[in-house]
Amino acid sequence: MNNNSTDSSPGSLLHVVYFWLKNPDDPSDRAAFEEAIKKLIRTNPQAIASHLGCPAASEKRAVVDNSFTYCYTMTFPNLEAQNTYQNDPTHLLFIEEAQHLWENVRVHDSIAL
């Protein structure tokens, strides 16, 4: 898995997930979340690329929303792989280990043209 790039071949799917932690300033909550999601990154077999990040210090503009705590992107080779991921044990374990830490999650999926 290449953790720093994305594959935008036709049909590839970009799965973008924004997390808002309940206690974003709590170092132990952040550490627990990061441990769980990094385990997902290391062990999930469907993703062909992934990226985990925090809000950037981008120029403040009306169209920029950096209110989230973490952004996680996964690239899948196709929609079928993303559908398989939804029930994959690595994904289910991540949810089990980390869902108590977040107050909101937003997902944006897009398919390459």
C-alpha positions as CSV (number, residue, x, y, z in Angstrom):
1,M,0.0,0.0,0.0
2,N,1.3,3.5,-0.9
3,N,0.3,5.8,1.9
4,N,1.1,9.0,0.2
5,S,-0.4,8.8,-3.3
6,T,-3.8,8.2,-4.9
7,D,-4.7,6.2,-8.0
8,S,-7.1,8.1,-10.2
9,S,-7.4,5.4,-12.9
10,P,-10.9,5.2,-14.4
11,G,-13.3,3.5,-12.0
12,S,-11.1,4.0,-9.0
13,L,-13.0,5.2,-5.9
14,L,-11.8,7.9,-3.5
15,H,-13.3,7.4,0.0
16,V,-12.8,10.6,2.0
17,V,-13.8,10.4,5.7
18,Y,-13.8,13.4,8.1
19,F,-13.8,12.7,11.8
20,W,-14.7,15.2,14.6
21,L,-13.5,13.8,18.0
22,K,-15.5,14.4,21.1
23,N,-12.4,15.6,22.9
24,P,-10.0,16.8,20.2
25,D,-7.7,18.4,22.7
26,D,-7.3,15.2,24.8
27,P,-3.9,13.7,24.0
28,S,-5.0,10.2,25.1
29,D,-8.1,10.3,22.9
30,R,-6.0,11.4,20.0
31,A,-3.4,8.7,20.6
32,A,-6.2,6.0,20.9
33,F,-7.8,7.2,17.6
34,E,-4.5,7.3,15.8
35,E,-3.5,3.9,17.0
36,A,-6.8,2.4,15.8
37,I,-6.7,4.0,12.4
38,K,-3.1,3.4,11.8
39,K,-3.8,-0.3,12.4
40,L,-6.5,-0.1,9.8
41,I,-4.1,1.5,7.3
42,R,-1.5,-1.3,7.9
43,T,-3.9,-4.2,7.8
44,N,-6.7,-3.4,5.3
45,P,-6.3,-5.4,2.1
46,Q,-8.8,-3.5,-0.2
47,A,-7.2,0.0,-0.3
48,I,-4.5,0.7,-2.8
49,A,-3.5,4.0,-1.3
50,S,-4.4,6.0,1.9
51,H,-3.7,9.3,3.6
52,L,-4.3,10.3,7.2
53,G,-4.1,14.0,8.1
54,C,-5.2,16.9,10.2
55,P,-6.5,20.3,9.2
56,A,-3.9,22.3,7.3
57,A,-3.0,25.9,8.2
58,S,-4.6,27.0,4.9
59,E,-5.6,30.5,4.1
60,K,-8.9,31.2,5.8
61,R,-11.6,31.5,3.1
62,A,-15.4,31.1,3.1
63,V,-15.1,27.8,1.2
64,V,-12.5,26.2,3.5
65,D,-13.8,24.0,6.3
66,N,-11.1,22.9,8.7
67,S,-13.3,22.2,11.7
68,F,-12.6,18.5,11.5
69,T,-10.1,16.7,13.7
70,Y,-8.8,14.1,11.2
71,C,-9.3,13.4,7.5
72,Y,-8.7,9.9,6.2
73,T,-8.7,9.0,2.5
74,M,-8.6,5.6,1.0
75,T,-8.3,4.8,-2.7
76,F,-10.0,1.6,-3.9
77,P,-9.5,0.2,-7.4
78,N,-13.2,0.1,-7.9
79,L,-16.6,0.3,-6.2
80,E,-16.7,-3.4,-5.6
81,A,-13.5,-3.2,-3.4
82,Q,-15.0,-0.3,-1.4
83,N,-18.2,-2.3,-0.9
84,T,-16.1,-5.3,0.3
85,Y,-14.2,-2.9,2.7
86,Q,-17.4,-2.0,4.5
87,N,-17.7,-5.5,6.0
88,D,-14.0,-6.3,6.2
89,P,-12.9,-7.3,9.6
90,T,-10.1,-4.6,9.6
91,H,-12.8,-1.9,9.1
92,L,-15.2,-3.4,11.6
93,L,-12.4,-3.6,14.2
94,F,-11.5,0.0,13.6
95,I,-15.1,1.1,14.3
96,E,-15.3,-1.1,17.4
97,E,-12.0,0.4,18.8
98,A,-12.6,4.0,17.9
99,Q,-16.3,4.9,17.6
100,H,-16.5,6.0,21.2
101,L,-14.0,8.7,20.5
102,W,-15.8,10.6,17.7
103,E,-18.9,12.8,17.8
104,N,-19.4,13.1,14.1
105,V,-18.2,11.4,10.9
106,R,-18.8,12.5,7.3
107,V,-18.0,10.4,4.2
108,H,-17.6,11.6,0.7
109,D,-17.1,9.0,-2.0
110,S,-16.2,9.8,-5.6
111,I,-15.5,7.6,-8.6
112,A,-12.9,8.5,-11.2
113,L,-14.1,9.5,-14.6
